[in-house]
Amino acid sequence: MLFEKKLFPTVMAESFRDVTPEFVKGMGGRALICDIDNTLVTYDDPVPTDEVARWFDSMREAGISVAFVSNNERERVELFNSSLGFPAYPKSGKPKTKWIKAAMEATGTDESAAILLGDQLLTDAAAANFAGIRSIIVPPIRDKKTLFFRFKRAIEKPYVKKFVRIHGIYKRG
Ligand SMILES: [Mg+2]
């Protein structure tokens, strides 16, 4: 039960596409603290797809700030962010909260207005819960096939199932 509290996101959504500026604002969000890998693109996409770039445009136009907090390497994060120029924190060590707090500061938000978007309960949702912010979790776009990833997904699976059974999964109507 306690573990569940630390792993459950606020919302599960089918895709980042369903997380529109209106949806974020409806939650009272003014900043999105974004994971990159498997949340927005696959590990094999070095830069944002056109669709992801347009999605960021829509956030910007709506006045929603964005920052990246990624556990991936600096080079990956910097290249992905090069056309966007958002505050970005690589090698963040989520579920550690240090860089999430830095991202809140960089976006001028506090716990009530920052929302984390990610794809993993053990890193993303847990980090958000530890930092006292809300989170939106989407299913991974395409997982790595390493043993470590499979292990993490196996641990998450019953929690994902339970969450979806209780709260459902949001899809833009
Ligand atoms: Mg990820």
Backbone and ligand atoms as CSV (ligand in chain L), in Angstrom:
chain,resi,resn,atom,element,x,y,z
A,1,MET,N,N,0.835,-1.210,0.000
A,1,MET,CA,C,0.000,0.000,0.000
A,1,MET,C,C,0.866,1.255,0.000
A,2,LEU,N,N,1.850,1.267,0.881
A,2,LEU,CA,C,2.755,2.408,0.953
A,2,LEU,C,C,3.546,2.521,-0.348
A,3,PHE,N,N,4.002,1.386,-0.814
A,3,PHE,CA,C,4.763,1.317,-2.054
A,3,PHE,C,C,3.923,1.845,-3.214
A,4,GLU,N,N,2.655,1.435,-3.178
A,4,GLU,CA,C,1.724,1.855,-4.215
A,4,GLU,C,C,1.596,3.374,-4.262
A,5,LYS,N,N,1.527,3.983,-3.110
A,5,LYS,CA,C,1.418,5.443,-3.034
A,5,LYS,C,C,2.608,6.119,-3.694
A,6,LYS,N,N,3.762,5.487,-3.571
A,6,LYS,CA,C,4.967,6.083,-4.141
A,6,LYS,C,C,5.092,5.815,-5.640
A,7,LEU,N,N,4.388,4.813,-6.123
A,7,LEU,CA,C,4.520,4.444,-7.539
A,7,LEU,C,C,3.371,4.913,-8.420
A,8,PHE,N,N,2.230,5.158,-7.827
A,8,PHE,CA,C,1.084,5.543,-8.649
A,8,PHE,C,C,1.244,6.966,-9.184
A,9,PRO,N,N,0.974,7.141,-10.481
A,9,PRO,CA,C,0.948,8.508,-11.010
A,9,PRO,C,C,-0.379,9.171,-10.650
A,10,THR,N,N,-0.520,10.410,-11.044
A,10,THR,CA,C,-1.803,11.082,-10.858
A,10,THR,C,C,-2.773,10.635,-11.943
A,11,VAL,N,N,-2.233,10.559,-13.156
A,11,VAL,CA,C,-3.040,10.208,-14.326
A,11,VAL,C,C,-2.224,9.277,-15.209
A,12,MET,N,N,-2.887,8.310,-15.835
A,12,MET,CA,C,-2.251,7.606,-16.943
A,12,MET,C,C,-2.955,8.032,-18.222
A,13,ALA,N,N,-2.171,8.329,-19.248
A,13,ALA,CA,C,-2.732,8.744,-20.532
A,13,ALA,C,C,-2.199,7.812,-21.604
A,14,GLU,N,N,-2.926,7.703,-22.698
A,14,GLU,CA,C,-2.515,6.762,-23.747
A,14,GLU,C,C,-1.233,7.185,-24.436
A,15,SER,N,N,-1.026,8.490,-24.537
A,15,SER,CA,C,0.121,8.999,-25.276
A,15,SER,C,C,0.354,10.454,-24.894
A,16,PHE,N,N,1.560,10.947,-25.165
A,16,PHE,CA,C,1.803,12.382,-24.950
A,16,PHE,C,C,0.819,13.213,-25.772
A,17,ARG,N,N,0.341,12.652,-26.893
A,17,ARG,CA,C,-0.620,13.367,-27.772
A,17,ARG,C,C,-1.893,13.740,-27.031
A,18,ASP,N,N,-2.251,12.903,-26.074
A,18,ASP,CA,C,-3.482,13.151,-25.314
A,18,ASP,C,C,-3.276,14.221,-24.249
A,19,VAL,N,N,-2.025,14.526,-23.981
A,19,VAL,CA,C,-1.701,15.549,-22.989
A,19,VAL,C,C,-1.622,16.888,-23.725
A,20,THR,N,N,-2.767,17.486,-23.894
A,20,THR,CA,C,-2.850,18.765,-24.610
A,20,THR,C,C,-2.647,19.914,-23.627
A,21,PRO,N,N,-2.373,21.104,-24.148
A,21,PRO,CA,C,-2.277,22.268,-23.241
A,21,PRO,C,C,-3.544,22.425,-22.401
A,22,GLU,N,N,-4.701,22.146,-23.004
A,22,GLU,CA,C,-5.962,22.273,-22.262
A,22,GLU,C,C,-6.009,21.278,-21.105
A,23,PHE,N,N,-5.506,20.078,-21.369
A,23,PHE,CA,C,-5.499,19.052,-20.330
A,23,PHE,C,C,-4.583,19.471,-19.177
A,24,VAL,N,N,-3.412,19.959,-19.530
A,24,VAL,CA,C,-2.450,20.405,-18.506
A,24,VAL,C,C,-3.056,21.548,-17.692
A,25,LYS,N,N,-3.652,22.490,-18.398
A,25,LYS,CA,C,-4.260,23.633,-17.699
A,25,LYS,C,C,-5.441,23.197,-16.836
A,26,GLY,N,N,-6.160,22.198,-17.331
A,26,GLY,CA,C,-7.281,21.667,-16.557
A,26,GLY,C,C,-6.840,21.072,-15.226
A,27,MET,N,N,-5.588,20.616,-15.188
A,27,MET,CA,C,-5.025,20.099,-13.933
A,27,MET,C,C,-4.397,21.221,-13.102
A,28,GLY,N,N,-4.469,22.426,-13.615
A,28,GLY,CA,C,-3.833,23.535,-12.906
A,28,GLY,C,C,-2.339,23.604,-13.153
A,29,GLY,N,N,-1.890,22.960,-14.229
A,29,GLY,CA,C,-0.456,22.934,-14.522
A,29,GLY,C,C,0.009,24.153,-15.298
A,30,ARG,N,N,1.160,24.670,-14.931
A,30,ARG,CA,C,1.778,25.763,-15.680
A,30,ARG,C,C,3.140,25.365,-16.234
A,31,ALA,N,N,3.620,24.194,-15.824
A,31,ALA,CA,C,4.889,23.693,-16.364
A,31,ALA,C,C,4.841,22.176,-16.488
A,32,LEU,N,N,5.431,21.698,-17.569
A,32,LEU,CA,C,5.587,20.260,-17.756
A,32,LEU,C,C,7.061,19.924,-17.589
A,33,ILE,N,N,7.326,19.021,-16.671
A,33,ILE,CA,C,8.684,18.526,-16.491
A,33,ILE,C,C,8.728,17.185,-17.209
A,34,CYS,N,N,9.427,17.174,-18.349
A,34,CYS,CA,C,9.301,16.053,-19.283
A,34,CYS,C,C,10.484,15.104,-19.258
A,35,ASP,N,N,10.144,13.839,-19.220
A,35,ASP,CA,C,11.071,12.776,-19.569
A,35,ASP,C,C,11.163,12.778,-21.109
A,36,ILE,N,N,12.191,12.185,-21.662
A,36,ILE,CA,C,12.327,12.154,-23.125
A,36,ILE,C,C,12.098,10.743,-23.661
A,37,ASP,N,N,12.976,9.823,-23.267
A,37,ASP,CA,C,13.006,8.491,-23.873
A,37,ASP,C,C,11.764,7.677,-23.561
A,38,ASN,N,N,11.135,7.205,-24.613
A,38,ASN,CA,C,9.938,6.370,-24.519
A,38,ASN,C,C,8.699,7.127,-24.093
A,39,THR,N,N,8.868,8.395,-23.719
A,39,THR,CA,C,7.718,9.230,-23.392
A,39,THR,C,C,7.331,10.052,-24.618
A,40,LEU,N,N,8.343,10.682,-25.216
A,40,LEU,CA,C,8.105,11.550,-26.383
A,40,LEU,C,C,8.578,10.898,-27.679
A,41,VAL,N,N,9.695,10.211,-27.598
A,41,VAL,CA,C,10.292,9.537,-28.759
A,41,VAL,C,C,10.944,8.236,-28.299
A,42,THR,N,N,11.374,7.421,-29.264
A,42,THR,CA,C,12.108,6.211,-28.899
A,42,THR,C,C,13.576,6.576,-28.627
A,43,TYR,N,N,14.302,5.628,-28.098
A,43,TYR,CA,C,15.735,5.833,-27.865
A,43,TYR,C,C,16.475,6.094,-29.175
A,44,ASP,N,N,15.878,5.690,-30.276
A,44,ASP,CA,C,16.553,5.828,-31.574
A,44,ASP,C,C,16.273,7.145,-32.280
A,45,ASP,N,N,15.460,7.990,-31.682
A,45,ASP,CA,C,15.197,9.303,-32.290
A,45,ASP,C,C,16.077,10.347,-31.620
A,46,PRO,N,N,17.114,10.804,-32.296
A,46,PRO,CA,C,18.026,11.748,-31.644
A,46,PRO,C,C,17.427,13.138,-31.457
A,47,VAL,N,N,16.479,13.497,-32.320
A,47,VAL,CA,C,15.851,14.827,-32.228
A,47,VAL,C,C,14.335,14.650,-32.249
A,48,PRO,N,N,13.602,15.688,-31.862
A,48,PRO,CA,C,12.136,15.570,-31.840
A,48,PRO,C,C,11.564,15.258,-33.226
A,49,THR,N,N,10.580,14.411,-33.284
A,49,THR,CA,C,9.849,14.213,-34.541
A,49,THR,C,C,9.066,15.493,-34.825
A,50,ASP,N,N,8.577,15.636,-36.055
A,50,ASP,CA,C,7.768,16.819,-36.395
A,50,ASP,C,C,6.572,16.938,-35.462
A,51,GLU,N,N,5.970,15.797,-35.181
A,51,GLU,CA,C,4.791,15.809,-34.311
A,51,GLU,C,C,5.136,16.293,-32.901
A,52,VAL,N,N,6.265,15.827,-32.388
A,52,VAL,CA,C,6.684,16.253,-31.047
A,52,VAL,C,C,7.024,17.746,-31.062
A,53,ALA,N,N,7.664,18.191,-32.127
A,53,ALA,CA,C,8.003,19.614,-32.233
A,53,ALA,C,C,6.733,20.472,-32.236
A,54,ARG,N,N,5.710,20.012,-32.965
A,54,ARG,CA,C,4.435,20.754,-32.997
A,54,ARG,C,C,3.748,20.729,-31.636
A,55,TRP,N,N,3.875,19.605,-30.975
A,55,TRP,CA,C,3.285,19.481,-29.628
A,55,TRP,C,C,3.933,20.494,-28.669
A,56,PHE,N,N,5.259,20.631,-28.774
A,56,PHE,CA,C,5.948,21.632,-27.946
A,56,PHE,C,C,5.513,23.042,-28.322
A,57,ASP,N,N,5.321,23.296,-29.622
A,57,ASP,CA,C,4.827,24.608,-30.054
A,57,ASP,C,C,3.498,24.925,-29.388
A,58,SER,N,N,2.622,23.902,-29.344
A,58,SER,CA,C,1.293,24.131,-28.765
A,58,SER,C,C,1.406,24.463,-27.274
A,59,MET,N,N,2.365,23.839,-26.592
A,59,MET,CA,C,2.575,24.133,-25.167
A,59,MET,C,C,3.077,25.569,-25.006
A,60,ARG,N,N,4.044,25.906,-25.834
A,60,ARG,CA,C,4.621,27.248,-25.765
A,60,ARG,C,C,3.549,28.311,-26.009
A,61,GLU,N,N,2.729,28.081,-27.054
A,61,GLU,CA,C,1.674,29.049,-27.392
A,61,GLU,C,C,0.674,29.197,-26.256
A,62,ALA,N,N,0.480,28.118,-25.504
A,62,ALA,CA,C,-0.485,28.156,-24.399
A,62,ALA,C,C,0.143,28.691,-23.108
A,63,GLY,N,N,1.422,29.039,-23.166
A,63,GLY,CA,C,2.083,29.589,-21.986
A,63,GLY,C,C,2.495,28.549,-20.962
A,64,ILE,N,N,2.602,27.310,-21.410
A,64,ILE,CA,C,3.050,26.257,-20.493
A,64,ILE,C,C,4.565,26.087,-20.639
A,65,SER,N,N,5.273,26.237,-19.556
A,65,SER,CA,C,6.731,26.084,-19.578
A,65,SER,C,C,7.093,24.610,-19.635
A,66,VAL,N,N,8.259,24.334,-20.210
A,66,VAL,CA,C,8.735,22.958,-20.314
A,66,VAL,C,C,10.167,22.890,-19.814
A,67,ALA,N,N,10.508,21.810,-19.130
A,67,ALA,CA,C,11.899,21.509,-18.794
A,67,ALA,C,C,12.083,20.002,-18.935
A,68,PHE,N,N,13.281,19.585,-19.301
A,68,PHE,CA,C,13.572,18.157,-19.413
A,68,PHE,C,C,14.338,17.681,-18.190
A,69,VAL,N,N,13.874,16.593,-17.627
A,69,VAL,CA,C,14.637,15.911,-16.585
A,69,VAL,C,C,14.755,14.463,-17.039
A,70,SER,N,N,15.959,14.096,-17.467
A,70,SER,CA,C,16.182,12.790,-18.093
A,70,SER,C,C,17.285,12.035,-17.366
A,71,ASN,N,N,17.153,10.740,-17.332
A,71,ASN,CA,C,18.234,9.919,-16.773
A,71,ASN,C,C,19.279,9.570,-17.824
A,72,ASN,N,N,19.055,10.001,-19.045
A,72,ASN,CA,C,19.999,9.694,-20.112
A,72,ASN,C,C,21.200,10.658,-20.089
A,73,GLU,N,N,22.149,10.385,-20.967
A,73,GLU,CA,C,23.422,11.124,-21.014
A,73,GLU,C,C,23.242,12.572,-21.481
A,74,ARG,N,N,24.202,13.387,-21.110
A,74,ARG,CA,C,24.179,14.793,-21.488
A,74,ARG,C,C,24.095,14.999,-23.001
A,75,GLU,N,N,24.883,14.224,-23.758
A,75,GLU,CA,C,24.926,14.407,-25.221
A,75,GLU,C,C,23.545,14.168,-25.829
A,76,ARG,N,N,22.883,13.131,-25.397
A,76,ARG,CA,C,21.559,12.791,-25.900
A,76,ARG,C,C,20.568,13.917,-25.605
A,77,VAL,N,N,20.579,14.367,-24.379
A,77,VAL,CA,C,19.618,15.384,-23.957
A,77,VAL,C,C,19.897,16.708,-24.667
A,78,GLU,N,N,21.156,17.072,-24.773
A,78,GLU,CA,C,21.500,18.347,-25.416
A,78,GLU,C,C,21.141,18.347,-26.892
A,79,LEU,N,N,21.394,17.234,-27.556
A,79,LEU,CA,C,21.038,17.155,-28.981
A,79,LEU,C,C,19.518,17.221,-29.157
A,80,PHE,N,N,18.802,16.485,-28.349
A,80,PHE,CA,C,17.337,16.487,-28.446
A,80,PHE,C,C,16.788,17.893,-28.195
A,81,ASN,N,N,17.402,18.594,-27.262
A,81,ASN,CA,C,16.924,19.911,-26.846
A,81,ASN,C,C,17.473,21.041,-27.709
A,82,SER,N,N,18.361,20.727,-28.657
A,82,SER,CA,C,19.088,21.803,-29.343
A,82,SER,C,C,18.166,22.731,-30.129
A,83,SER,N,N,17.087,22.203,-30.695
A,83,SER,CA,C,16.169,23.070,-31.446
A,83,SER,C,C,15.094,23.679,-30.549
A,84,LEU,N,N,15.060,23.254,-29.305
A,84,LEU,CA,C,13.986,23.683,-28.404
A,84,LEU,C,C,14.472,24.709,-27.385
A,85,GLY,N,N,15.609,24.423,-26.803
A,85,GLY,CA,C,16.201,25.364,-25.862
A,85,GLY,C,C,15.508,25.455,-24.513
A,86,PHE,N,N,14.931,24.368,-24.069
A,86,PHE,CA,C,14.310,24.367,-22.744
A,86,PHE,C,C,15.378,24.107,-21.675
A,87,PRO,N,N,15.096,24.477,-20.427
A,87,PRO,CA,C,16.003,24.046,-19.349
A,87,PRO,C,C,16.064,22.519,-19.358
A,88,ALA,N,N,17.255,21.956,-19.240
A,88,ALA,CA,C,17.379,20.498,-19.393
A,88,ALA,C,C,18.392,19.937,-18.408
A,89,TYR,N,N,18.008,18.845,-17.762
A,89,TYR,CA,C,18.844,18.232,-16.736
A,89,TYR,C,C,19.054,16.761,-17.057
A,90,PRO,N,N,20.180,16.417,-17.649
A,90,PRO,CA,C,20.486,15.016,-17.957
A,90,PRO,C,C,20.998,14.279,-16.724
A,91,LYS,N,N,21.159,12.981,-16.869
A,91,LYS,CA,C,21.694,12.140,-15.791
A,91,LYS,C,C,21.090,12.510,-14.436
A,92,SER,N,N,19.778,12.633,-14.429
A,92,SER,CA,C,19.110,13.203,-13.255
A,92,SER,C,C,18.970,12.209,-12.108
A,93,GLY,N,N,19.119,10.930,-12.423
A,93,GLY,CA,C,19.030,9.943,-11.346
A,93,GLY,C,C,17.637,9.791,-10.759
A,94,LYS,N,N,16.585,10.104,-11.575
A,94,LYS,CA,C,15.225,9.855,-11.062
A,94,LYS,C,C,15.161,8.418,-10.578
A,95,PRO,N,N,14.584,8.085,-9.453
A,95,PRO,CA,C,13.617,8.864,-8.683
A,95,PRO,C,C,14.185,9.924,-7.737
A,96,LYS,N,N,15.442,10.264,-7.858
A,96,LYS,CA,C,15.949,11.373,-7.049
A,96,LYS,C,C,15.244,12.653,-7.474
A,97,THR,N,N,15.093,13.558,-6.561
A,97,THR,CA,C,14.263,14.735,-6.837
A,97,THR,C,C,15.078,16.007,-7.105
A,98,LYS,N,N,16.382,15.907,-6.933
A,98,LYS,CA,C,17.211,17.113,-7.009
A,98,LYS,C,C,16.941,17.936,-8.275
A,99,TRP,N,N,16.931,17.257,-9.438
A,99,TRP,CA,C,16.835,18.007,-10.698
A,99,TRP,C,C,15.395,18.345,-11.036
A,100,ILE,N,N,14.473,17.661,-10.405
A,100,ILE,CA,C,13.069,18.046,-10.561
A,100,ILE,C,C,12.843,19.377,-9.855
A,101,LYS,N,N,13.456,19.498,-8.712
A,101,LYS,CA,C,13.351,20.774,-7.994
A,101,LYS,C,C,14.027,21.891,-8.786
A,102,ALA,N,N,15.162,21.570,-9.406
A,102,ALA,CA,C,15.832,22.565,-10.244
A,102,ALA,C,C,14.946,22.962,-11.421
A,103,ALA,N,N,14.250,21.982,-11.992
A,103,ALA,CA,C,13.363,22.260,-13.133
A,103,ALA,C,C,12.178,23.123,-12.703
A,104,MET,N,N,11.678,22.898,-11.509
A,104,MET,CA,C,10.578,23.736,-11.009
A,104,MET,C,C,11.058,25.170,-10.866
A,105,GLU,N,N,12.258,25.305,-10.343
A,105,GLU,CA,C,12.799,26.640,-10.169
A,105,GLU,C,C,13.003,27.321,-11.525
A,106,ALA,N,N,13.542,26.561,-12.483
A,106,ALA,CA,C,13.810,27.120,-13.812
A,106,ALA,C,C,12.525,27.521,-14.532
A,107,THR,N,N,11.424,26.838,-14.233
A,107,THR,CA,C,10.155,27.159,-14.884
A,107,THR,C,C,9.296,28.076,-14.017
A,108,GLY,N,N,9.840,28.485,-12.905
A,108,GLY,CA,C,9.110,29.424,-12.045
A,108,GLY,C,C,7.827,28.838,-11.473
A,109,THR,N,N,7.853,27.552,-11.201
A,109,THR,CA,C,6.651,26.926,-10.643
A,109,THR,C,C,6.965,26.313,-9.280
A,110,ASP,N,N,5.902,25.923,-8.607
A,110,ASP,CA,C,6.055,25.210,-7.342
A,110,ASP,C,C,5.342,23.866,-7.448
A,111,GLU,N,N,5.186,23.209,-6.325
A,111,GLU,CA,C,4.595,21.868,-6.321
A,111,GLU,C,C,3.173,21.849,-6.892
A,112,SER,N,N,2.476,22.952,-6.768
A,112,SER,CA,C,1.077,22.956,-7.210
A,112,SER,C,C,0.939,23.106,-8.719
A,113,ALA,N,N,1.954,23.621,-9.382
A,113,ALA,CA,C,1.799,23.972,-10.800
A,113,ALA,C,C,2.731,23.208,-11.735
A,114,ALA,N,N,3.599,22.391,-11.185
A,114,ALA,CA,C,4.504,21.590,-12.027
A,114,ALA,C,C,3.954,20.175,-12.149
A,115,ILE,N,N,3.939,19.667,-13.357
A,115,ILE,CA,C,3.462,18.303,-13.595
A,115,ILE,C,C,4.533,17.541,-14.365
A,116,LEU,N,N,4.852,16.352,-13.883
A,116,LEU,CA,C,5.866,15.546,-14.556
A,116,LEU,C,C,5.213,14.603,-15.566
A,117,LEU,N,N,5.792,14.549,-16.754
A,117,LEU,CA,C,5.314,13.634,-17.793
A,117,LEU,C,C,6.405,12.594,-18.057
A,118,GLY,N,N,6.062,11.313,-17.910
A,118,GLY,CA,C,7.065,10.272,-18.109
A,118,GLY,C,C,6.418,8.948,-18.478
A,119,ASP,N,N,7.262,7.901,-18.523
A,119,ASP,CA,C,6.733,6.593,-18.930
A,119,ASP,C,C,7.012,5.483,-17.921
A,120,GLN,N,N,7.728,5.775,-16.852
A,120,GLN,CA,C,8.060,4.707,-15.903
A,120,GLN,C,C,7.582,5.040,-14.494
A,121,LEU,N,N,6.984,4.060,-13.863
A,121,LEU,CA,C,6.547,4.283,-12.480
A,121,LEU,C,C,7.740,4.373,-11.537
A,122,LEU,N,N,8.732,3.502,-11.748
A,122,LEU,CA,C,9.835,3.385,-10.785
A,122,LEU,C,C,10.764,4.601,-10.802
A,123,THR,N,N,10.831,5.265,-11.914
A,123,THR,CA,C,11.674,6.466,-11.980
A,123,THR,C,C,10.807,7.726,-12.011
A,124,ASP,N,N,9.922,7.832,-13.002
A,124,ASP,CA,C,9.194,9.087,-13.223
A,124,ASP,C,C,8.106,9.343,-12.172
A,125,ALA,N,N,7.189,8.390,-12.038
A,125,ALA,CA,C,6.096,8.615,-11.077
A,125,ALA,C,C,6.646,8.700,-9.660
A,126,ALA,N,N,7.604,7.838,-9.341
A,126,ALA,CA,C,8.192,7.861,-7.988
A,126,ALA,C,C,8.880,9.196,-7.719
A,127,ALA,N,N,9.629,9.684,-8.705
A,127,ALA,CA,C,10.317,10.966,-8.531
A,127,ALA,C,C,9.308,12.084,-8.277
A,128,ALA,N,N,8.220,12.070,-9.045
A,128,ALA,CA,C,7.191,13.097,-8.860
A,128,ALA,C,C,6.598,13.005,-7.459
A,129,ASN,N,N,6.304,11.780,-7.031
A,129,ASN,CA,C,5.724,11.619,-5.695
A,129,ASN,C,C,6.694,12.070,-4.598
A,130,PHE,N,N,7.950,11.717,-4.762
A,130,PHE,CA,C,8.943,12.147,-3.761
A,130,PHE,C,C,9.085,13.669,-3.743
A,131,ALA,N,N,8.938,14.274,-4.921
A,131,ALA,CA,C,9.079,15.736,-5.009
A,131,ALA,C,C,7.789,16.465,-4.636
A,132,GLY,N,N,6.727,15.690,-4.440
A,132,GLY,CA,C,5.456,16.298,-4.053
A,132,GLY,C,C,4.723,16.962,-5.202
A,133,ILE,N,N,4.993,16.486,-6.433
A,133,ILE,CA,C,4.265,17.036,-7.580
A,133,ILE,C,C,3.438,15.930,-8.244
A,134,ARG,N,N,2.544,16.337,-9.120
A,134,ARG,CA,C,1.701,15.374,-9.807
A,134,ARG,C,C,2.393,14.860,-11.064
A,135,SER,N,N,1.890,13.727,-11.552
A,135,SER,CA,C,2.529,13.132,-12.719
A,135,SER,C,C,1.509,12.555,-13.678
A,136,ILE,N,N,1.888,12.563,-14.947
A,136,ILE,CA,C,1.127,11.897,-15.996
A,136,ILE,C,C,2.064,10.846,-16.591
A,137,ILE,N,N,1.628,9.612,-16.595
A,137,ILE,CA,C,2.455,8.527,-17.121
A,137,ILE,C,C,1.804,7.959,-18.376
A,138,VAL,N,N,2.616,7.783,-19.402
A,138,VAL,CA,C,2.142,7.179,-20.658
A,138,VAL,C,C,2.854,5.839,-20.856
A,139,PRO,N,N,2.231,4.903,-21.565
A,139,PRO,CA,C,2.933,3.648,-21.849
A,139,PRO,C,C,4.176,3.925,-22.702
A,140,PRO,N,N,5.237,3.155,-22.497
A,140,PRO,CA,C,6.474,3.377,-23.253
A,140,PRO,C,C,6.249,3.225,-24.752
A,141,ILE,N,N,6.858,4.103,-25.538
A,141,ILE,CA,C,6.692,4.028,-26.998
A,141,ILE,C,C,7.294,2.724,-27.527
A,142,ARG,N,N,8.535,2.488,-27.167
A,142,ARG,CA,C,9.144,1.197,-27.533
A,142,ARG,C,C,10.310,0.927,-26.597
A,143,ASP,N,N,10.145,-0.099,-25.784
A,143,ASP,CA,C,11.145,-0.366,-24.748
A,143,ASP,C,C,12.444,-0.928,-25.296
A,144,LYS,N,N,13.509,-0.658,-24.575
A,144,LYS,CA,C,14.750,-1.388,-24.823
A,144,LYS,C,C,14.530,-2.831,-24.407
A,145,LYS,N,N,15.269,-3.730,-24.998
A,145,LYS,CA,C,15.035,-5.135,-24.690
A,145,LYS,C,C,16.041,-5.693,-23.670
A,146,THR,N,N,16.755,-4.806,-23.011
A,146,THR,CA,C,17.738,-5.289,-22.047
A,146,THR,C,C,17.056,-5.937,-20.845
A,147,LEU,N,N,17.810,-6.766,-20.175
A,147,LEU,CA,C,17.292,-7.476,-19.023
A,147,LEU,C,C,16.849,-6.505,-17.931
A,148,PHE,N,N,17.630,-5.448,-17.741
A,148,PHE,CA,C,17.323,-4.472,-16.702
A,148,PHE,C,C,15.974,-3.803,-16.969
A,149,PHE,N,N,15.725,-3.469,-18.230
A,149,PHE,CA,C,14.451,-2.851,-18.575
A,149,PHE,C,C,13.292,-3.809,-18.381
A,150,ARG,N,N,13.495,-5.046,-18.797
A,150,ARG,CA,C,12.430,-6.032,-18.619
A,150,ARG,C,C,12.113,-6.235,-17.148
A,151,PHE,N,N,13.164,-6.221,-16.345
A,151,PHE,CA,C,13.011,-6.386,-14.907
A,151,PHE,C,C,12.176,-5.234,-14.330
A,152,LYS,N,N,12.538,-4.014,-14.730
A,152,LYS,CA,C,11.798,-2.855,-14.223
A,152,LYS,C,C,10.342,-2.900,-14.651
A,153,ARG,N,N,10.121,-3.278,-15.896
A,153,ARG,CA,C,8.739,-3.339,-16.394
A,153,ARG,C,C,7.948,-4.434,-15.683
A,154,ALA,N,N,8.627,-5.531,-15.360
A,154,ALA,CA,C,7.949,-6.621,-14.660
A,154,ALA,C,C,7.504,-6.174,-13.270
A,155,ILE,N,N,8.341,-5.364,-12.631
A,155,ILE,CA,C,7.977,-4.853,-11.304
A,155,ILE,C,C,6.789,-3.896,-11.407
A,156,GLU,N,N,6.823,-3.068,-12.438
A,156,GLU,CA,C,5.756,-2.067,-12.609
A,156,GLU,C,C,4.403,-2.667,-12.947
A,157,LYS,N,N,4.462,-3.739,-13.709
A,157,LYS,CA,C,3.261,-4.253,-14.375
A,157,LYS,C,C,2.012,-4.372,-13.488
A,158,PRO,N,N,2.131,-5.047,-12.322
A,158,PRO,CA,C,0.919,-5.151,-11.497
A,158,PRO,C,C,0.390,-3.799,-11.037
A,159,TYR,N,N,1.285,-2.849,-10.839
A,159,TYR,CA,C,0.861,-1.508,-10.404
A,159,TYR,C,C,0.161,-0.767,-11.535
A,160,VAL,N,N,0.697,-0.921,-12.737
A,160,VAL,CA,C,0.056,-0.302,-13.901
A,160,VAL,C,C,-1.344,-0.879,-14.071
A,161,LYS,N,N,-1.417,-2.199,-13.999
A,161,LYS,CA,C,-2.714,-2.872,-14.159
A,161,LYS,C,C,-3.716,-2.388,-13.128
A,162,LYS,N,N,-3.265,-2.346,-11.886
A,162,LYS,CA,C,-4.165,-1.935,-10.818
A,162,LYS,C,C,-4.609,-0.487,-11.000
A,163,PHE,N,N,-3.660,0.362,-11.345
A,163,PHE,CA,C,-3.999,1.768,-11.544
A,163,PHE,C,C,-5.060,1.911,-12.634
A,164,VAL,N,N,-4.827,1.229,-13.748
A,164,VAL,CA,C,-5.758,1.339,-14.879
A,164,VAL,C,C,-7.128,0.772,-14.514
A,165,ARG,N,N,-7.119,-0.298,-13.724
A,165,ARG,CA,C,-8.389,-0.889,-13.310
A,165,ARG,C,C,-9.194,0.093,-12.459
A,166,ILE,N,N,-8.512,0.812,-11.595
A,166,ILE,CA,C,-9.211,1.733,-10.692
A,166,ILE,C,C,-9.540,3.056,-11.391
A,167,HIS,N,N,-8.539,3.595,-12.091
A,167,HIS,CA,C,-8.673,4.978,-12.586
A,167,HIS,C,C,-8.841,5.068,-14.097
A,168,GLY,N,N,-8.581,3.990,-14.795
A,168,GLY,CA,C,-8.674,4.038,-16.251
A,168,GLY,C,C,-7.472,4.733,-16.862
A,169,ILE,N,N,-7.490,4.834,-18.166
A,169,ILE,CA,C,-6.393,5.479,-18.888
A,169,ILE,C,C,-6.995,6.548,-19.780
A,170,TYR,N,N,-6.460,7.746,-19.647
A,170,TYR,CA,C,-7.069,8.878,-20.333
A,170,TYR,C,C,-6.728,8.905,-21.821
A,171,LYS,N,N,-7.753,9.127,-22.605
A,171,LYS,CA,C,-7.563,9.345,-24.029
A,171,LYS,C,C,-8.417,10.522,-24.437
A,172,ARG,N,N,-7.810,11.396,-25.197
A,172,ARG,CA,C,-8.533,12.590,-25.644
A,172,ARG,C,C,-9.739,12.172,-26.468
A,173,GLY,N,N,-10.897,12.694,-26.131
A,173,GLY,CA,C,-12.147,12.254,-26.757
A,173,GLY,C,C,-12.379,12.760,-28.172
L,1,MG,MG,MG,11.555,7.296,-20.158
